[in-house]
Amino acid sequence: MGTSLNKKLTGVFAWSSMGLMETLVQLAEMQPGQRGIVTQFSGNDGQQLRLMEMGLLPGTEVRFVRKAPLGDPLEVEVRGFHLSLRLVEASRIGITLM
């Protein structure tokens, strides 16, 4: 039951290991100062591999720092360094808010 429900609610909620509902958002939807854990990627291509090589691995904590004045790119803090991502790239990364 948990697996099928999780698939239906992808993008809104996810089941934690303790069975509690947690909010799942795209990295592009986060606000400055929010923190979360990388939980999923959409797509399966070279761009996803590149994001993972930059440290955005499942289970990694990220902090949303800021958006550029026109909303693109975004700046996040990952593993102690600052990373700028295009809005398109950030929208492919699922985050569980902390």
Accessible surface in RSA format (square Angstrom, percent):
REM  Atomic radii and reference values for relative SASA: ProtOr
REM  Chains: A
REM  Algorithm: Lee & Richards
REM  Probe-radius: 1.40
REM  Slices: 20
REM RES _ NUM      All-atoms   Total-Side   Main-Chain    Non-polar    All polar
REM                ABS   REL    ABS   REL    ABS   REL    ABS   REL    ABS   REL
RES MET A   1   193.63 100.3 141.71  93.8  51.92 123.6 111.64  94.9  81.99 108.6
RES GLY A   2    37.43  46.2   0.00   N/A  37.43  46.2  27.46  75.4   9.97  22.3
RES THR A   3    96.84  68.9  89.52  90.8   7.32  17.4  57.91  77.8  38.92  58.8
RES SER A   4    60.84  51.4  56.21  75.0   4.62  10.6  42.52  90.6  18.31  25.7
RES LEU A   5    48.62  27.1  47.53  34.0   1.09   2.7  48.62  34.1   0.00   0.0
RES ASN A   6    56.77  39.1  55.94  54.1   0.83   2.0   3.17   7.6  53.59  51.8
RES LYS A   7   152.70  74.5 134.67  82.6  18.02  42.9  84.14  75.7  68.56  73.0
RES LYS A   8   165.94  81.0 130.17  79.9  35.77  85.2  83.60  75.3  82.34  87.7
RES LEU A   9    49.32  27.5  48.26  34.5   1.06   2.7  49.32  34.6   0.00   0.0
RES THR A  10    70.61  50.2  48.97  49.6  21.63  51.6  37.24  50.0  33.36  50.4
RES GLY A  11    43.68  53.9   0.00   N/A  43.68  53.9  26.15  71.8  17.53  39.3
RES VAL A  12    81.12  53.4  76.90  69.6   4.22  10.2  79.99  69.5   1.13   3.1
RES PHE A  13    77.35  38.7  77.21  47.8   0.14   0.4  77.21  46.8   0.13   0.4
RES ALA A  14    16.95  15.6  15.66  24.2   1.29   2.9  16.95  23.9   0.00   0.0
RES TRP A  15    93.60  37.6  71.47  34.6  22.13  52.0  71.45  38.1  22.15  35.9
RES SER A  16    23.94  20.2  10.09  13.5  13.85  31.9  15.65  33.3   8.29  11.6
RES SER A  17   125.99 106.5  74.93 100.0  51.06 117.6  60.16 128.1  65.83  92.2
RES MET A  18   151.14  78.3 118.31  78.3  32.83  78.2  86.89  73.9  64.25  85.1
RES GLY A  19    41.32  51.0   0.00   N/A  41.32  51.0  27.13  74.5  14.19  31.8
RES LEU A  20   106.67  59.4 104.56  74.8   2.12   5.3 106.67  74.9   0.00   0.0
RES MET A  21    84.77  43.9  56.99  37.7  27.77  66.1  56.66  48.2  28.11  37.2
RES GLU A  22    66.27  38.0  60.43  45.7   5.84  13.9  20.26  39.2  46.01  37.6
RES THR A  23    60.93  43.3  56.43  57.2   4.50  10.7  28.03  37.7  32.90  49.7
RES LEU A  24     5.88   3.3   5.23   3.7   0.65   1.6   5.23   3.7   0.65   1.7
RES VAL A  25    26.93  17.7  24.61  22.3   2.32   5.6  26.93  23.4   0.00   0.0
RES GLN A  26    74.83  41.8  74.06  54.1   0.76   1.8  15.29  32.5  59.54  45.2
RES LEU A  27     0.00   0.0   0.00   0.0   0.00   0.0   0.00   0.0   0.00   0.0
RES ALA A  28    11.54  10.6   6.75  10.4   4.79  10.9   6.81   9.6   4.73  12.5
RES GLU A  29    97.77  56.1  77.37  58.5  20.40  48.6  39.24  75.9  58.53  47.8
RES MET A  30     0.87   0.5   0.00   0.0   0.87   2.1   0.87   0.7   0.00   0.0
RES GLN A  31   101.27  56.6 101.27  74.0   0.00   0.0  42.89  91.3  58.38  44.3
RES PRO A  32    79.92  58.2  57.66  52.6  22.26  80.9  58.06  47.9  21.86 135.9
RES GLY A  33    49.43  61.0   0.00   N/A  49.43  61.0  29.10  79.9  20.33  45.5
RES GLN A  34    63.94  35.8  57.64  42.1   6.30  15.0  26.19  55.8  37.75  28.6
RES ARG A  35   112.32  47.2 106.53  54.3   5.79  13.8  28.69  39.2  83.63  50.7
RES GLY A  36     0.00   0.0   0.00   N/A   0.00   0.0   0.00   0.0   0.00   0.0
RES ILE A  37    50.11  28.5  50.11  37.3   0.00   0.0  50.11  36.1   0.00   0.0
RES VAL A  38     0.77   0.5   0.00   0.0   0.77   1.9   0.00   0.0   0.77   2.1
RES THR A  39    58.26  41.4  33.15  33.6  25.11  59.8  36.52  49.0  21.74  32.9
RES GLN A  40    68.10  38.1  62.98  46.0   5.12  12.2  24.63  52.4  43.47  33.0
RES PHE A  41    34.39  17.2   7.39   4.6  27.00  70.3   7.66   4.6  26.72  76.5
RES SER A  42    63.36  53.5  55.58  74.2   7.78  17.9  52.67 112.2  10.69  15.0
RES GLY A  43    50.97  62.9   0.00   N/A  50.97  62.9  30.98  85.0  19.99  44.8
RES ASN A  44   142.83  98.5 111.63 107.9  31.20  75.1  28.39  68.3 114.45 110.6
RES ASP A  45    75.92  53.2  58.13  57.9  17.78  42.1  42.88 100.9  33.03  32.9
RES GLY A  46    53.01  65.4   0.00   N/A  53.01  65.4  36.84 101.1  16.18  36.2
RES GLN A  47    50.76  28.4  40.55  29.6  10.21  24.3  26.21  55.8  24.55  18.6
RES GLN A  48    31.40  17.6  31.15  22.8   0.25   0.6   3.71   7.9  27.69  21.0
RES LEU A  49   107.18  59.7 105.47  75.5   1.70   4.3 106.73  75.0   0.44   1.2
RES ARG A  50   136.82  57.4 136.02  69.3   0.81   1.9  46.06  63.0  90.76  55.0
RES LEU A  51     2.00   1.1   2.00   1.4   0.00   0.0   2.00   1.4   0.00   0.0
RES MET A  52    55.40  28.7  50.36  33.3   5.04  12.0  43.64  37.1  11.77  15.6
RES GLU A  53   112.26  64.5  72.67  55.0  39.59  94.3  38.00  73.5  74.26  60.6
RES MET A  54    45.67  23.7  36.42  24.1   9.25  22.0  29.58  25.1  16.09  21.3
RES GLY A  55     9.98  12.3   0.00   N/A   9.98  12.3   9.88  27.1   0.09   0.2
RES LEU A  56     0.00   0.0   0.00   0.0   0.00   0.0   0.00   0.0   0.00   0.0
RES LEU A  57    68.13  37.9  68.13  48.7   0.00   0.0  68.13  47.8   0.00   0.0
RES PRO A  58    77.98  56.8  56.12  51.2  21.87  79.5  56.59  46.7  21.39 133.0
RES GLY A  59    55.85  68.9   0.00   N/A  55.85  68.9  30.04  82.4  25.81  57.8
RES THR A  60    13.16   9.4   7.03   7.1   6.13  14.6  11.36  15.3   1.80   2.7
RES GLU A  61    71.30  40.9  61.47  46.5   9.83  23.4  22.79  44.1  48.51  39.6
RES VAL A  62     0.72   0.5   0.00   0.0   0.72   1.7   0.72   0.6   0.00   0.0
RES ARG A  63    61.59  25.9  60.98  31.1   0.62   1.5  10.27  14.0  51.32  31.1
RES PHE A  64     0.00   0.0   0.00   0.0   0.00   0.0   0.00   0.0   0.00   0.0
RES VAL A  65    29.78  19.6  19.88  18.0   9.90  23.8  19.96  17.3   9.82  26.6
RES ARG A  66   142.92  60.0 142.57  72.7   0.35   0.8  42.33  57.8 100.60  61.0
RES LYS A  67    82.16  40.1  63.74  39.1  18.43  43.9  26.85  24.2  55.31  58.9
RES ALA A  68    29.91  27.5  16.83  26.0  13.09  29.8  24.36  34.3   5.55  14.7
RES PRO A  69   142.14 103.6 100.00  91.2  42.13 153.2 113.25  93.5  28.88 179.5
RES LEU A  70   175.79  97.9 143.27 102.5  32.52  81.8 148.87 104.6  26.92  72.4
RES GLY A  71    20.19  24.9   0.00   N/A  20.19  24.9  18.80  51.6   1.40   3.1
RES ASP A  72    68.46  48.0  52.63  52.4  15.83  37.4  19.72  46.4  48.74  48.6
RES PRO A  73    61.45  44.8  59.57  54.3   1.87   6.8  59.58  49.2   1.87  11.6
RES LEU A  74     1.19   0.7   0.00   0.0   1.19   3.0   1.14   0.8   0.04   0.1
RES GLU A  75    27.00  15.5  26.49  20.0   0.52   1.2  10.38  20.1  16.62  13.6
RES VAL A  76     0.18   0.1   0.18   0.2   0.00   0.0   0.18   0.2   0.00   0.0
RES GLU A  77    47.26  27.1  45.07  34.1   2.19   5.2   7.16  13.8  40.10  32.7
RES VAL A  78     0.32   0.2   0.00   0.0   0.32   0.8   0.32   0.3   0.00   0.0
RES ARG A  79   145.17  61.0  99.85  50.9  45.32 107.9  55.81  76.3  89.36  54.2
RES GLY A  80    66.31  81.8   0.00   N/A  66.31  81.8  28.58  78.4  37.73  84.5
RES PHE A  81    83.73  41.9  80.06  49.6   3.66   9.5  83.73  50.8   0.00   0.0
RES HIS A  82   100.50  54.9  72.91  50.7  27.59  70.6  53.48  55.1  47.02  54.7
RES LEU A  83    20.33  11.3  18.58  13.3   1.75   4.4  20.24  14.2   0.09   0.2
RES SER A  84    76.58  64.7  53.86  71.9  22.73  52.3  25.81  55.0  50.77  71.1
RES LEU A  85     1.76   1.0   0.75   0.5   1.01   2.5   1.76   1.2   0.00   0.0
RES ARG A  86   130.29  54.7 129.50  66.0   0.80   1.9  54.74  74.8  75.55  45.8
RES LEU A  87    71.43  39.8  71.32  51.0   0.10   0.3  71.32  50.1   0.10   0.3
RES VAL A  88    99.29  65.3  96.33  87.2   2.96   7.1  99.24  86.2   0.05   0.1
RES GLU A  89    26.19  15.0  26.19  19.8   0.00   0.0   0.00   0.0  26.19  21.4
RES ALA A  90     0.00   0.0   0.00   0.0   0.00   0.0   0.00   0.0   0.00   0.0
RES SER A  91    40.45  34.2  32.60  43.5   7.85  18.1  18.28  38.9  22.17  31.1
RES ARG A  92    36.13  15.2  33.42  17.0   2.71   6.4  21.94  30.0  14.18   8.6
RES ILE A  93     0.36   0.2   0.00   0.0   0.36   0.9   0.36   0.3   0.00   0.0
RES GLY A  94     6.49   8.0   0.00   N/A   6.49   8.0   4.60  12.6   1.89   4.2
RES ILE A  95     0.00   0.0   0.00   0.0   0.00   0.0   0.00   0.0   0.00   0.0
RES THR A  96    12.98   9.2  12.82  13.0   0.16   0.4  10.70  14.4   2.28   3.4
RES LEU A  97    51.02  28.4  34.39  24.6  16.63  41.8  34.39  24.1  16.63  44.8
RES MET A  98   138.64  71.8  67.26  44.5  71.37 169.9 103.74  88.2  34.89  46.2
END  Absolute sums over single chains surface
CHAIN  1 A     5965.4       4594.5       1370.9       3496.2       2469.3
END  Absolute sums over all chains
TOTAL          5965.4       4594.5       1370.9       3496.2       2469.3
